[in-house]
Amino acid sequence: MLRDQRRDRGGGPRPRRRQKVVRRTFDRVEDAIRTVVAQGQDAGEFRADTDARTLARQVQSAYYGLRVLSRVQDRRAHSLSTVRATLDALAAPATAAP
């Protein structure tokens, strides 16, 4: 019984291996997004006052959140507002015309 409870909590060897694979995948995706964000920051397209990794995590969280929500709701407007808010968070502040 104790062995079964351990496995349910992710304490068995297989869940730990799966967790490592999932974590590596998340890390690779985050690194790829961070690279793109850093390039956008260098080009002045994305805000430079926030760390590229922080912005990458925000984009990644929004993406996975939208994937989960799309399975339980079909409100396109909600999804689009989340995408817009995420893009707004990335955008470099507009500069005033001289």
Protein Blocks (a to p, Z undefined) as FASTA:
>chain_A
ZZmmmmmnopamklmmmmmmmmmmmmmmmmmmmmmmmmmmmnomacfkbcfklmmmmmmm
mmmmmmmmmmmcccfklmmmmmmmmmmmmpccddddZZ
